Amino acid sequence: MAKIQWKGGALLAPVPPAMVTSALGEEQNVLTVAWTGITNTQPPKTYVSIRPSRHSYRLIRESGEFAINLTTTDLLRAADWCGVYTGAKVDKFARCHLETEPASVIGCPLLADSPLSLECRVTDVIPLGSHDMFLADIVAVDAEESLIDSDGKLHLERAGLAAYAHGDYYALGRRLGSFGFSVAKKKARSSQPQKRK
C-alpha cells in the first residue's frame, strides 16, 4: 500500500470527545477535550492535555481535580458546543441543559447523563508546548447501573459512545472481537463432522 509522508503532527484517531468537568469554589466548568487517555493500570492513572489559555485550565490547576465524563451520541451536540465556547463568558451547563450530580470523592460535579465518569486528582502538571498535561490518579469510577450485568461486568458497548477522528464525530459501531480473541482456542465441537466419501 502506497503512503504519503508528512512532517510530524498531532494525528491519532479515533479518540474520545471527553467532557471534562472542573470546579474551584462555586465556579464550575465543562470542557470537551480529545487529548486524554490511560497512562497506567496500578495505580490507575489518566491525563488531560489542556492549553493554558482555556478557562478550565485555571480551575484544574488550582483545585487539583477534574472528572472525565464519557460522551454518548445523545450528548454529542453539547460536547461539541462545550469545546467551541469558553466558560469564562457563558454557563455551559445552563446553555446546554447539562444536569450534574456530585462526585463521590472529588469536589467537582459529574455529568448525570454520562454513562461513565472518572474522578481524578492531579499528581503532576507537565508543560509540553501548546498544552500542559495534567497527569492524575483515578480515585473513583462512577458507572451507570443499567450498563452492569448480574455478574458485575460493565457493558460500555451498550452506552452509545461517540468517537472523534480528524475533525469529525462518529458513533461507535459493531463489535469486532474481545481482548485476546486472536489467540483464544476454538471451542471443542460436540460431534466430529463426518468425512466425505
N, CA, C and O of each residue as an XYZ file, in Angstrom:
788
protein
N       0.848     -1.175      0.000
C       0.000      0.000      0.000
C       0.895      1.241      0.000
O       1.763      1.391      0.860
N       0.678      2.107     -0.953
C       1.477      3.333     -1.050
C       1.049      4.331      0.018
O      -0.139      4.465      0.312
N       2.017      5.028      0.594
C       1.725      6.035      1.617
C       2.429      7.337      1.281
O       3.471      7.342      0.625
N       1.855      8.433      1.734
C       2.445      9.761      1.577
C       3.019     10.169      2.921
O       2.387      9.945      3.953
N       4.197     10.761      2.928
C       4.828     11.186      4.175
C       4.592     12.681      4.407
O       4.787     13.498      3.507
N       4.172     13.022      5.618
C       4.034     14.399      6.061
C       4.986     14.613      7.220
O       5.501     13.651      7.790
N       5.225     15.868      7.575
C       6.015     16.125      8.780
C       5.194     15.724      9.997
O       3.973     15.595      9.903
N       5.845     15.525     11.131
C       5.155     15.091     12.338
C       4.014     16.016     12.713
O       4.135     17.237     12.604
N       2.908     15.440     13.152
C       1.749     16.238     13.534
C       0.869     15.477     14.498
O       1.030     14.269     14.677
N      -0.058     16.178     15.118
C      -0.966     15.588     16.109
C      -2.112     14.890     15.391
O      -3.215     15.427     15.287
N      -1.840     13.702     14.903
C      -2.852     12.971     14.147
C      -2.898     11.532     14.645
O      -2.092     10.690     14.249
N      -3.853     11.278     15.515
C      -4.098      9.938     16.032
C      -5.599      9.817     16.186
O      -6.235     10.695     16.769
N      -6.171      8.749     15.675
C      -7.621      8.648     15.710
C      -8.036      7.185     15.695
O      -7.279      6.343     15.210
N      -9.211      6.859     16.209
C     -10.136      7.777     16.875
C      -9.723      8.037     18.323
O      -8.946      7.286     18.913
N     -10.259      9.109     18.868
C     -10.038      9.472     20.267
C     -11.406      9.808     20.871
O     -12.355     10.071     20.133
N     -11.516      9.801     22.206
C     -12.814     10.135     22.799
C     -13.022     11.645     22.883
O     -12.113     12.362     23.299
N     -14.198     12.145     22.499
C     -14.504     13.555     22.746
C     -15.005     13.683     24.185
O     -16.203     13.843     24.418
N     -14.090     13.611     25.141
C     -14.454     13.538     26.550
C     -14.853     14.902     27.089
O     -14.264     15.920     26.727
N     -15.854     14.915     27.951
C     -16.320     16.147     28.582
C     -15.712     16.205     29.982
O     -16.040     15.398     30.852
N     -14.824     17.173     30.178
C     -14.077     17.293     31.432
C     -14.726     18.355     32.300
O     -14.835     19.516     31.906
N     -15.155     17.944     33.485
C     -15.756     18.886     34.428
C     -14.720     19.275     35.481
O     -13.856     18.484     35.860
N     -14.838     20.518     35.938
C     -13.912     21.028     36.953
C     -14.636     22.065     37.782
O     -15.688     22.570     37.391
N     -14.059     22.379     38.937
C     -14.671     23.379     39.822
C     -13.604     23.971     40.717
O     -12.621     23.316     41.064
N     -13.816     25.224     41.083
C     -12.968     25.919     42.046
C     -13.900     26.780     42.881
O     -14.386     27.813     42.421
N     -14.144     26.352     44.104
C     -15.147     27.039     44.909
C     -16.511     26.876     44.264
O     -16.933     25.756     43.975
N     -17.206     27.989     44.037
C     -18.529     27.953     43.414
C     -18.458     27.961     41.888
O     -19.469     27.739     41.221
N     -17.290     28.210     41.340
C     -17.125     28.290     39.886
C     -16.960     26.892     39.307
O     -16.121     26.117     39.763
N     -17.770     26.575     38.293
C     -17.717     25.262     37.646
C     -17.619     25.437     36.140
O     -18.036     26.458     35.594
N     -17.064     24.430     35.474
C     -16.985     24.484     34.019
C     -16.961     23.074     33.453
O     -16.666     22.104     34.150
N     -17.279     22.993     32.172
C     -17.152     21.742     31.425
C     -16.466     22.077     30.117
O     -16.832     23.040     29.444
N     -15.473     21.284     29.759
C     -14.653     21.495     28.567
C     -14.549     20.169     27.822
O     -14.332     19.128     28.443
N     -14.698     20.193     26.517
C     -14.540     18.978     25.727
C     -13.106     18.887     25.228
O     -12.576     19.832     24.643
N     -12.483     17.731     25.470
C     -11.102     17.510     25.046
C     -10.994     16.190     24.298
O     -11.759     15.255     24.535
N     -10.041     16.137     23.402
C      -9.725     14.880     22.729
C      -8.399     14.314     23.227
O      -8.126     13.126     23.056
N      -7.574     15.161     23.841
C      -6.262     14.707     24.304
C      -6.386     14.148     25.720
O      -6.139     14.845     26.705
N      -6.772     12.884     25.798
C      -6.902     12.185     27.069
C      -6.687     10.698     26.846
O      -6.791     10.207     25.722
N      -6.395     10.004     27.899
C      -6.189      8.561     27.796
C      -5.709      7.980     29.114
O      -5.593      8.688     30.114
N      -5.436      6.701     29.103
C      -4.936      5.989     30.280
C      -3.425      5.916     30.183
O      -2.882      5.633     29.115
N      -2.740      6.170     31.294
C      -1.277      6.100     31.295
C      -0.732      4.952     32.129
O       0.421      4.557     31.956
N      -1.557      4.401     33.048
C      -1.055      3.345     33.925
C      -2.227      2.580     34.521
O      -3.326      3.112     34.672
N      -1.963      1.294     34.863
C      -3.007      0.461     35.448
C      -2.981      0.474     36.970
O      -4.008      0.715     37.603
N      -1.818      0.216     37.564
C      -1.668      0.183     39.024
C      -0.551      1.115     39.444
O       0.610      0.772     39.223
N      -0.813      2.254     40.026
C      -2.145      2.784     40.306
C      -2.811      3.275     39.026
O      -2.126      3.633     38.067
N      -4.151      3.294     39.006
C      -4.837      3.763     37.801
C      -4.586      5.256     37.588
O      -4.865      6.080     38.460
N      -4.051      5.587     36.404
C      -3.708      6.983     36.107
C      -4.219      7.358     34.724
O      -4.316      6.528     33.820
N      -4.539      8.627     34.599
C      -5.002      9.170     33.334
C      -4.393     10.552     33.151
O      -3.600     11.006     33.976
N      -4.767     11.215     32.071
C      -4.290     12.577     31.828
C      -5.289     13.325     30.968
O      -6.091     12.721     30.255
N      -5.232     14.636     31.042
C      -5.842     15.512     30.045
C      -4.797     16.562     29.694
O      -4.097     17.067     30.572
N      -4.693     16.886     28.424
C      -3.793     17.949     27.988
C      -4.639     19.144     27.570
O      -5.517     19.031     26.715
N      -4.361     20.299     28.190
C      -5.191     21.498     28.008
C      -4.297     22.710     27.764
O      -3.255     22.857     28.402
N      -4.701     23.566     26.854
C      -3.989     24.827     26.616
C      -4.125     25.731     27.845
O      -5.216     25.830     28.406
N      -3.064     26.380     28.270
C      -3.156     27.290     29.421
C      -4.160     28.423     29.227
O      -4.626     28.994     30.213
N      -4.503     28.762     27.998
C      -5.461     29.840     27.744
C      -6.910     29.422     27.990
O      -7.792     30.279     28.051
N      -7.170     28.133     28.133
C      -8.546     27.677     28.333
C      -9.017     27.966     29.753
O      -8.233     27.915     30.701
N     -10.301     28.270     29.890
C     -10.873     28.624     31.187
C     -10.723     27.495     32.211
O     -10.433     27.754     33.379
N     -10.915     26.266     31.785
C     -10.807     25.129     32.705
C      -9.395     24.925     33.237
O      -9.207     24.330     34.298
N      -8.408     25.415     32.504
C      -7.014     25.216     32.916
C      -6.794     25.739     34.336
O      -6.232     25.037     35.177
N      -7.233     26.963     34.604
C      -7.028     27.556     35.924
C      -7.783     26.783     36.995
O      -7.258     26.557     38.085
N      -9.018     26.375     36.690
C      -9.813     25.648     37.674
C      -9.132     24.333     38.073
O      -9.079     23.979     39.251
N      -8.616     23.623     37.075
C      -7.954     22.343     37.352
C      -6.616     22.566     38.037
O      -6.270     21.848     38.976
N      -5.865     23.553     37.574
C      -4.544     23.822     38.148
C      -4.653     24.191     39.630
O      -3.862     23.732     40.454
N      -5.631     25.016     39.952
C      -5.755     25.486     41.338
C      -6.474     24.493     42.248
O      -6.153     24.405     43.433
N      -7.433     23.751     41.721
C      -8.174     22.787     42.551
C      -7.455     21.446     42.650
O      -7.577     20.736     43.648
N      -6.702     21.106     41.596
C      -6.021     19.812     41.568
C      -6.954     18.647     41.300
O      -6.613     17.501     41.592
N      -8.131     18.927     40.746
C      -9.115     17.869     40.489
C      -9.843     18.113     39.173
O      -9.949     19.245     38.702
N     -10.338     17.032     38.597
C     -11.218     17.102     37.434
C     -11.897     15.751     37.270
O     -11.497     14.760     37.882
N     -12.927     15.727     36.438
C     -13.597     14.469     36.109
C     -13.674     14.336     34.601
O     -13.988     15.295     33.897
N     -13.386     13.143     34.113
C     -13.539     12.827     32.696
C     -14.868     12.099     32.543
O     -15.063     11.026     33.112
N     -15.781     12.686     31.773
C     -17.112     12.123     31.540
C     -17.188     11.643     30.094
O     -17.001     12.431     29.166
N     -17.462     10.354     29.901
C     -17.548      9.837     28.540
C     -18.771     10.398     27.837
O     -19.815     10.616     28.451
N     -18.625     10.628     26.540
C     -19.665     11.266     25.739
C     -20.431     10.241     24.914
O     -19.838      9.430     24.203
N     -21.740     10.288     25.017
C     -22.608      9.448     24.194
C     -23.043     10.242     22.967
O     -22.817     11.449     22.878
N     -23.668      9.546     22.026
C     -24.175     10.248     20.845
C     -25.264     11.249     21.247
O     -25.424     12.279     20.592
N     -26.009     10.960     22.313
C     -27.033     11.904     22.786
C     -26.415     13.176     23.366
O     -27.048     14.231     23.349
N     -25.192     13.088     23.875
C     -24.504     14.245     24.451
C     -23.630     14.987     23.429
O     -23.018     16.003     23.755
N     -23.577     14.481     22.209
C     -22.587     14.974     21.255
C     -22.749     16.440     20.879
O     -21.752     17.152     20.756
N     -23.960     16.902     20.695
C     -24.162     18.320     20.351
C     -23.645     19.214     21.481
O     -22.988     20.225     21.233
N     -23.946     18.832     22.715
C     -23.459     19.599     23.869
C     -21.935     19.513     23.958
O     -21.274     20.505     24.266
N     -21.381     18.342     23.692
C     -19.925     18.172     23.747
C     -19.240     19.075     22.731
O     -18.236     19.714     23.044
N     -19.773     19.131     21.525
C     -19.191     19.983     20.500
C     -19.277     21.450     20.916
O     -18.303     22.191     20.787
N     -20.433     21.865     21.411
C     -20.637     23.248     21.835
C     -19.675     23.618     22.961
O     -19.109     24.711     22.964
N     -19.491     22.708     23.912
C     -18.615     22.973     25.057
C     -17.139     22.990     24.670
O     -16.304     23.490     25.425
N     -16.817     22.451     23.505
C     -15.447     22.507     23.006
C     -15.163     23.774     22.216
O     -14.004     24.113     21.978
N     -16.217     24.477     21.807
C     -16.071     25.683     21.000
C     -16.108     26.954     21.851
O     -15.304     27.864     21.649
N     -17.045     27.012     22.807
C     -17.245     28.222     23.600
C     -16.508     28.160     24.937
O     -16.240     27.078     25.459
N     -16.187     29.317     25.477
C     -15.452     29.393     26.732
C     -16.382     29.581     27.928
O     -17.358     30.329     27.873
N     -16.050     28.887     28.998
C     -16.800     29.028     30.236
C     -16.537     30.348     30.941
O     -17.207     30.672     31.922
N     -15.566     31.114     30.453
C     -15.304     32.434     31.039
C     -16.426     33.410     30.699
O     -16.601     34.416     31.387
N     -17.192     33.121     29.639
C     -18.238     34.039     29.190
C     -19.647     33.476     29.277
O     -20.614     34.235     29.205
N     -19.785     32.177     29.428
C     -21.114     31.570     29.415
C     -21.139     30.367     30.353
O     -20.142     29.660     30.502
N     -22.288     30.147     30.981
C     -22.502     28.958     31.805
C     -22.873     27.816     30.866
O     -24.012     27.723     30.409
N     -21.914     26.959     30.585
C     -22.139     25.883     29.618
C     -23.162     24.870     30.118
O     -23.915     24.308     29.324
N     -23.195     24.633     31.419
C     -24.166     23.689     31.974
C     -25.586     24.166     31.676
O     -26.427     23.385     31.232
N     -25.849     25.452     31.923
C     -27.182     26.011     31.678
C     -27.474     26.070     30.187
O     -28.555     25.674     29.749
N     -26.529     26.559     29.410
C     -26.739     26.727     27.970
C     -27.026     25.402     27.267
O     -27.835     25.358     26.341
N     -26.367     24.317     27.700
C     -26.525     23.002     27.055
C     -27.475     22.083     27.825
O     -27.625     20.912     27.479
N     -28.118     22.618     28.873
C     -29.064     21.834     29.680
C     -28.408     20.560     30.216
O     -28.984     19.474     30.148
N     -27.200     20.710     30.745
C     -26.460     19.580     31.295
C     -26.739     19.458     32.787
O     -26.452     20.371     33.561
N     -27.294     18.333     33.173
C     -27.544     18.088     34.591
C     -26.281     17.518     35.227
O     -25.556     16.736     34.611
N     -26.034     17.922     36.465
C     -24.855     17.435     37.173
C     -25.275     16.652     38.410
O     -26.418     16.721     38.861
N     -24.326     15.916     38.933
C     -24.515     15.203     40.184
C     -23.191     15.240     40.932
O     -22.136     15.382     40.313
N     -23.229     15.116     42.244
C     -21.980     15.199     42.996
C     -21.095     13.983     42.761
O     -21.583     12.868     42.581
N     -19.802     14.215     42.767
C     -18.831     13.123     42.701
C     -18.761     12.470     44.072
O     -19.193     13.052     45.067
N     -18.218     11.260     44.122
C     -18.147     10.550     45.400
C     -16.892     10.898     46.193
O     -16.875     10.772     47.417
N     -15.825     11.341     45.488
C     -14.548     11.596     46.163
C     -14.061     13.026     45.963
O     -13.600     13.662     46.911
N     -14.159     13.536     44.744
C     -13.615     14.862     44.442
C     -14.690     15.937     44.574
O     -15.867     15.626     44.759
N     -14.283     17.200     44.480
C     -15.189     18.314     44.707
C     -15.881     18.872     43.492
O     -16.731     19.751     43.640
N     -15.566     18.412     42.293
C     -16.235     18.959     41.106
C     -17.387     18.044     40.684
O     -17.409     16.866     41.043
N     -18.342     18.583     39.925
C     -19.518     17.792     39.559
C     -19.217     16.779     38.459
O     -18.231     16.892     37.730
N     -20.099     15.785     38.365
C     -20.089     14.826     37.262
C     -21.285     15.139     36.376
O     -22.258     15.740     36.832
N     -21.218     14.737     35.114
C     -22.366     14.893     34.228
C     -23.318     13.729     34.453
O     -22.934     12.571     34.290
N     -24.550     14.026     34.825
C     -25.524     12.989     35.156
C     -25.828     12.081     33.970
O     -26.110     10.899     34.162
N     -25.775     12.608     32.748
C     -26.110     11.818     31.562
C     -24.932     11.068     30.966
O     -25.092     10.371     29.964
N     -23.768     11.196     31.551
C     -22.614     10.439     31.070
C     -22.659      9.039     31.668
O     -22.890      8.896     32.869
N     -22.445      7.997     30.855
C     -22.537      6.637     31.375
C     -21.367      6.233     32.270
O     -21.477      5.292     33.056
N     -20.256      6.940     32.149
C     -19.085      6.600     32.951
C     -18.260      7.857     33.193
O     -17.941      8.600     32.265
N     -17.924      8.077     34.457
C     -17.111      9.238     34.825
C     -15.921      8.776     35.648
O     -16.049      7.914     36.518
N     -14.769      9.356     35.365
C     -13.546      9.081     36.116
C     -13.255     10.287     36.998
O     -13.072     11.397     36.499
N     -13.213     10.071     38.298
C     -12.873     11.137     39.236
C     -11.353     11.156     39.393
O     -10.745     10.131     39.704
N     -10.746     12.313     39.179
C      -9.294     12.390     39.067
C      -8.687     13.442     39.991
O      -9.246     14.521     40.187
N      -7.514     13.096     40.559
C      -6.716     14.038     41.351
C      -5.369     14.220     40.662
O      -4.669     13.247     40.380
N      -5.019     15.458     40.398
C      -3.782     15.787     39.683
C      -2.568     15.451     40.553
O      -2.513     15.797     41.733
N      -1.601     14.769     39.942
C      -0.339     14.474     40.628
C       0.818     15.268     40.048
O       1.769     15.594     40.757
N       0.740     15.583     38.748
C       1.813     16.326     38.072
C       1.221     17.190     36.978
O       0.237     16.814     36.340
N       1.823     18.353     36.763
C       1.486     19.206     35.621
C       2.755     19.297     34.779
O       3.790     19.779     35.239
N       2.656     18.825     33.536
C       3.833     18.725     32.681
C       3.674     19.663     31.488
O       2.851     19.400     30.612
N       4.447     20.758     31.433
C       4.391     21.649     30.267
C       4.954     20.928     29.040
O       6.048     20.365     29.085
N       4.195     20.953     27.950
C       4.614     20.230     26.747
C       4.815     21.136     25.543
O       5.369     20.703     24.533
N       4.372     22.393     25.633
C       4.434     23.301     24.484
C       3.107     24.015     24.382
O       2.805     24.883     25.201
N       2.302     23.660     23.378
C       0.987     24.294     23.230
C       0.041     23.905     24.358
O      -0.862     24.670     24.694
N       0.232     22.733     24.945
C      -0.631     22.222     26.004
C       0.207     21.856     27.229
O       1.401     21.575     27.128
N      -0.450     21.867     28.380
C       0.117     21.282     29.594
C      -0.651     19.999     29.880
O      -1.874     19.951     29.748
N       0.079     18.965     30.273
C      -0.556     17.703     30.622
C      -0.803     17.647     32.121
O       0.113     17.827     32.925
N      -2.061     17.395     32.486
C      -2.417     17.146     33.881
C      -2.448     15.635     34.082
O      -3.413     14.972     33.701
N      -1.397     15.099     34.677
C      -1.326     13.679     34.993
C      -2.050     13.476     36.315
O      -1.840     14.238     37.259
N      -2.907     12.450     36.396
C      -3.774     12.330     37.566
C      -4.021     10.880     37.960
O      -4.007      9.974     37.127
N      -4.247     10.691     39.256
C      -4.721      9.406     39.769
C      -6.226      9.339     39.571
O      -6.929     10.322     39.804
N      -6.727      8.181     39.138
C      -8.173      7.958     39.063
C      -8.593      7.453     40.438
O      -8.307      6.313     40.803
N      -9.267      8.302     41.194
C      -9.588      7.972     42.585
C     -10.964      7.333     42.737
O     -11.265      6.767     43.788
N     -11.799      7.414     41.711
C     -13.111      6.759     41.732
C     -13.636      6.665     40.310
O     -13.297      7.481     39.453
N     -14.470      5.658     40.070
C     -15.145      5.472     38.787
C     -16.635      5.385     39.072
O     -17.068      4.617     39.931
N     -17.421      6.178     38.343
C     -18.872      6.191     38.504
C     -19.497      5.650     37.225
O     -19.383      6.268     36.167
N     -20.164      4.488     37.320
C     -20.737      3.826     36.145
C     -22.246      3.733     36.259
O     -22.788      3.494     37.338
N     -22.917      3.924     35.135
C     -24.372      3.829     35.090
C     -24.796      2.393     35.408
O     -24.300      1.448     34.795
N     -25.702      2.234     36.355
C     -26.123      0.910     36.817
C     -26.678      0.040     35.700
O     -26.456     -1.171     35.692
N     -27.392      0.638     34.763
C     -28.032     -0.152     33.698
C     -27.021     -0.820     32.770
O     -27.379     -1.715     32.004
N     -25.770     -0.396     32.832
C     -24.739     -0.983     31.981
C     -23.973     -2.114     32.669
O     -23.035     -2.667     32.095
N     -24.366     -2.454     33.881
C     -23.686     -3.505     34.634
C     -24.597     -4.721     34.713
O     -25.739     -4.617     35.159
N     -24.085     -5.890     34.274
C     -24.922     -7.094     34.281
C     -24.935     -7.748     35.661
O     -24.307     -7.251     36.596
N     -25.655     -8.867     35.781
C     -25.825     -9.542     37.069
C     -24.526    -10.117     37.615
O     -24.428    -10.408     38.807
N     -23.521    -10.283     36.745
C     -22.212    -10.768     37.188
C     -21.266     -9.625     37.544
O     -20.115     -9.862     37.913
N     -21.749     -8.380     37.433
C     -20.921     -7.225     37.758
C     -20.055     -6.735     36.617
O     -19.189     -5.883     36.819
N     -20.276     -7.265     35.407
C     -19.480     -6.846     34.250
C     -20.070     -5.576     33.634
O     -21.281     -5.463     33.445
N     -19.191     -4.632     33.329
C     -19.595     -3.377     32.702
C     -19.712     -3.568     31.194
O     -18.816     -4.133     30.566
N     -20.809     -3.102     30.616
C     -21.054     -3.227     29.174
C     -21.138     -1.835     28.541
O     -22.228     -1.352     28.234
N     -19.989     -1.199     28.350
C     -19.984      0.131     27.735
C     -20.419      0.100     26.277
O     -20.786      1.133     25.718
N     -20.381     -1.073     25.659
C     -20.832     -1.163     24.264
C     -22.319     -0.836     24.142
O     -22.796     -0.553     23.043
N     -23.050     -0.870     25.242
C     -24.476     -0.540     25.235
C     -24.739      0.953     25.425
O     -25.883      1.397     25.334
N     -23.690      1.726     25.687
C     -23.856      3.123     26.087
C     -24.032      4.092     24.929
O     -24.417      5.239     25.150
N     -23.762      3.668     23.707
C     -23.885      4.577     22.569
C     -22.811      5.647     22.565
O     -23.096      6.824     22.344
N     -21.563      5.232     22.811
C     -20.456      6.184     22.891
C     -20.094      6.766     21.531
O     -20.324      6.153     20.488
N     -19.527      7.958     21.570
C     -19.084      8.649     20.362
C     -17.558      8.649     20.296
O     -16.877      8.490     21.309
N     -17.043      8.828     19.092
C     -15.603      8.939     18.866
C     -15.336     10.159     17.992
O     -16.230     10.653     17.305
N     -14.102     10.634     18.027
C     -13.691     11.808     17.252
C     -12.476     11.405     16.412
O     -11.526     10.812     16.924
N     -12.517     11.730     15.130
C     -11.405     11.384     14.241
C     -11.182     12.498     13.227
O     -11.982     12.693     12.311
N     -10.082     13.224     13.403
C      -9.629     14.226     12.438
C     -10.722     15.215     12.047
O     -10.970     15.456     10.865
N     -11.381     15.791     13.079
C     -12.366     16.844     12.827
C     -13.803     16.374     12.708
O     -14.705     17.204     12.590
N     -14.045     15.075     12.735
C     -15.405     14.557     12.595
C     -15.756     13.639     13.759
O     -14.882     13.015     14.361
N     -17.067     13.567     14.068
C     -17.571     12.712     15.134
C     -18.198     11.462     14.525
O     -18.752     11.500     13.427
N     -18.101     10.355     15.256
C     -18.656      9.088     14.798
C     -19.316      8.353     15.963
O     -18.893      8.485     17.111
N     -20.348      7.584     15.657
C     -20.922      6.670     16.645
C     -20.114      5.384     16.566
O     -19.827      4.886     15.478
N     -19.750      4.852     17.723
C     -19.013      3.597     17.710
C     -19.901      2.504     17.139
O     -21.088      2.429     17.459
N     -19.328      1.658     16.297
C     -20.102      0.662     15.554
C     -20.111     -0.717     16.158
O     -20.098     -0.888     17.377
N     -20.133     -1.697     15.280
C     -20.298     -3.086     15.720
C     -19.055     -3.638     16.392
O     -17.937     -3.208     16.108
N     -19.258     -4.576     17.268
C     -18.174     -5.248     17.988
C     -17.455     -6.191     17.033
O     -18.093     -6.953     16.305
N     -16.129     -6.137     17.038
C     -15.324     -6.979     16.157
C     -14.630     -8.115     16.891
O     -14.157     -9.059     16.258
N     -14.562     -8.041     18.196
C     -13.897     -9.077     18.990
C     -13.640     -8.554     20.381
O     -13.875     -7.380     20.668
N     -13.156     -9.424     21.242
C     -12.781     -9.057     22.600
C     -11.280     -9.239     22.764
O     -10.643     -9.955     21.991
N     -10.716     -8.578     23.788
C      -9.283     -8.685     24.020
C      -8.875    -10.156     24.086
O      -9.477    -10.941     24.818
N      -7.851    -10.522     23.321
C      -7.332    -11.887     23.298
C      -8.007    -12.806     22.309
O      -7.655    -13.984     22.239
N      -8.984    -12.308     21.523
C      -9.709    -13.192     20.611
C      -8.809    -13.820     19.556
O      -9.098    -14.909     19.061
N      -7.721    -13.141     19.209
C      -6.847    -13.661     18.145
C      -6.033    -14.870     18.583
O      -5.524    -15.614     17.744
N      -5.908    -15.068     19.881
C      -5.105    -16.198     20.375
C      -5.938    -17.202     21.165
O      -5.406    -18.200     21.651
N      -7.244    -16.948     21.298
C      -8.106    -17.850     22.061
C      -8.272    -19.172     21.322
O      -8.345    -19.209     20.093
N      -8.330    -20.253     22.093
C      -8.547    -21.576     21.495
C     -10.002    -21.686     21.064
O     -10.908    -21.179     21.725
N     -10.198    -22.361     19.941
C     -11.561    -22.558     19.457
C     -12.274    -23.544     20.364
O     -11.658    -24.461     20.907
N     -13.584    -23.350     20.526
C     -14.377    -24.245     21.362
C     -14.422    -25.632     20.737
O     -14.531    -25.781     19.519
N     -14.337    -26.638     21.592
C     -14.414    -28.015     21.109
C     -15.816    -28.286     20.582
O     -16.807    -27.866     21.179
N     -15.886    -28.983     19.469
C     -17.190    -29.296     18.890
C     -17.772    -30.516     19.591
O     -17.043    -31.416     20.006
N     -19.090    -30.533     19.716
C     -19.738    -31.635     20.416
C     -19.680    -32.929     19.618
O     -19.675    -34.016     20.195
N     -19.637    -32.819     18.322
C     -19.518    -34.029     17.496
C     -18.600    -33.720     16.326
O     -18.611    -32.608     15.798
N     -17.826    -34.680     15.934
C     -16.907    -34.511     14.812
C     -17.654    -34.610     13.498
O     -18.525    -35.467     13.345
N     -17.328    -33.749     12.546
C     -18.000    -33.863     11.228
C     -17.579    -35.152     10.522
O     -16.444    -35.613     10.649
N     -18.492    -35.697      9.802
C     -18.182    -36.939      9.088
C     -17.374    -36.618      7.839
O     -17.574    -35.594      7.186
N     -16.463    -37.518      7.532
C     -15.627    -37.348      6.351
C     -16.448    -37.642      5.113
O     -17.325    -38.507      5.125
N     -16.161    -36.921      4.049
C     -16.835    -37.174      2.776
C     -16.258    -38.425      2.144
O     -15.064    -38.698      2.266
N     -17.101    -39.181      1.472
C     -16.638    -40.411      0.796
C     -16.269    -40.097     -0.639
O     -15.857    -40.990     -1.379
